[in-house]
């Protein structure tokens, strides 16, 4: 089993999304189980992954090990991805889709917003439908924009 005991300590929701996705991706690649901190843990100020998303049946516990594995740099660490040991805690930001591209569909399912957030947004989207212009209006604006860009270019010459 691998874990991310510091989820929530290294950034807010966006960082947590990358960290969780990488954890899932690395664990899946190696056939490991994985865990994240419990949702009710009070020691992590910014831990909001559970608040926003329907994560499903993710194991919630702290991994008890002293083995910490971190990224060696701020881009995709292929060595870590390919050789991550079992029974280790991940540490880092993992801001590359290469850690989880192979499990993209899983991640999309995990990151389904809870209904309490999704419903009001869907209502707003439905109300906006009446303001969408048809294709002819779009093409007229596109034509105007291209002519304006050509005018600006010629003026610079």
C-alpha positions in Angstrom: 0.0 0.0 0.0 1.1 3.5 -0.7 -0.3 6.7 0.8 -0.3 10.5 0.7 -0.4 11.4 4.4 0.3 15.1 3.7 -2.6 15.6 1.3 -3.9 19.1 2.2 -0.6 20.3 3.6 1.1 21.1 0.3 -1.6 23.3 -1.2 -5.3 23.9 -1.7 -7.8 22.0 -3.8 -6.0 22.2 -7.2 -2.8 20.8 -5.7 -4.7 18.1 -3.9 -6.4 17.0 -7.1 -3.0 16.5 -8.8 -1.6 14.7 -5.7 -4.6 12.3 -5.4 -4.6 11.6 -9.2 -0.9 10.8 -9.1 -1.4 8.6 -6.1 -4.1 6.7 -7.8 -2.1 6.5 -11.1 1.1 5.2 -9.5 -0.8 2.7 -7.3 -2.7 1.4 -10.3 0.4 1.1 -12.4 2.1 -1.1 -9.8 -1.0 -2.9 -8.5 -0.8 -1.4 -5.1 -3.6 -0.4 -2.7 -3.5 3.2 -1.6 -4.9 5.5 1.1 -5.5 9.1 1.9 -6.0 10.9 5.2 -9.5 10.5 6.8 -12.0 13.2 5.8 -12.5 14.3 9.4 -8.8 14.8 10.2 -8.5 18.2 12.0 -4.7 18.6 11.6 -4.9 19.5 8.0 -6.2 23.0 7.4 -6.8 22.9 3.7 -8.0 19.4 3.2 -11.0 19.8 1.0 -10.9 17.0 -1.5 -13.8 15.1 0.3 -15.8 18.3 0.5 -16.0 18.9 -3.2 -16.0 15.5 -4.9 -17.7 12.1 -4.8 -14.5 10.1 -4.3 -16.2 6.8 -3.9 -14.7 4.0 -1.8 -11.2 5.4 -1.2 -9.4 3.9 1.8 -9.1 6.6 4.4 -6.3 6.2 6.9 -2.7 7.3 7.6 -0.1 4.9 6.2 2.2 3.8 9.0 5.7 3.7 7.5 8.8 5.8 7.7 9.6 5.4 3.9 8.9 8.7 2.2 9.3 8.9 -1.6 9.4 12.4 -3.2 9.8 13.9 -6.6 13.3 14.8 -7.5 12.3 17.9 -9.5 9.2 19.9 -10.5 8.4 18.0 -13.7 7.4 14.4 -14.3 9.7 12.1 -12.4 9.8 9.0 -14.6 12.0 7.1 -12.2 9.5 7.6 -9.3 6.6 6.6 -11.6 8.3 3.4 -12.8 10.0 2.4 -9.6 7.9 3.6 -6.7 8.2 1.1 -3.9 5.4 -0.5 -2.0 4.7 0.6 1.6 5.7 4.2 1.0 4.3 7.7 1.5 4.4 10.0 -1.5 5.6 13.6 -1.1 5.4 16.3 -3.8 3.1 18.2 -6.0 3.0 15.8 -9.0 1.7 18.4 -11.5 1.9 16.4 -14.6 -0.8 14.3 -16.2 1.8 11.7 -17.1 1.3 10.3 -13.5 -2.4 9.6 -14.2 -3.0 9.7 -18.0 -3.4 5.9 -18.1 -6.2 6.1 -15.5 -7.9 9.2 -16.9 -11.4 7.7 -16.8 -11.0 6.7 -13.1 -10.0 10.2 -12.3 -12.9 11.7 -14.1 -15.2 9.5 -12.0 -13.5 10.5 -8.8 -13.8 14.2 -9.6 -17.5 14.3 -10.1 -18.7 17.3 -8.1 -21.1 16.6 -5.3 -24.7 17.4 -6.2 -24.9 20.3 -3.7 -22.3 22.1 -6.0 -23.3 20.7 -9.3 -27.1 21.4 -9.2 -26.8 25.2 -8.8 -24.2 25.3 -11.6 -26.4 23.3 -13.9 -29.3 25.6 -13.2 -27.1 28.6 -14.2 -25.9 26.8 -17.4 -29.5 26.1 -18.4 -30.4 29.7 -17.9 -27.5 30.8 -20.1 -28.8 28.8 -23.0 -31.2 31.6 -24.0 -28.2 34.0 -24.4 -26.2 31.8 -26.8 -26.1 33.2 -30.3 -26.6 31.1 -33.4 -23.7 30.1 -35.7 -24.3 32.9 -38.2 -23.7 35.5 -35.5 -20.5 33.8 -34.5 -19.2 33.7 -38.0 -20.0 37.4 -38.5 -18.0 38.2 -35.4 -15.2 35.9 -36.5 -15.0 37.7 -39.8 -14.9 41.1 -38.1 -12.2 40.0 -35.8 -10.0 38.6 -38.6 -10.4 41.9 -40.5 -9.4 43.9 -37.4 -6.3 41.7 -36.8 -5.3 42.2 -40.5 -5.8 46.0 -40.1 -3.6 46.1 -36.9 -0.9 44.1 -38.7 -0.8 46.3 -41.8 -0.7 49.4 -39.6 2.5 48.2 -37.9 4.2 47.7 -41.2 
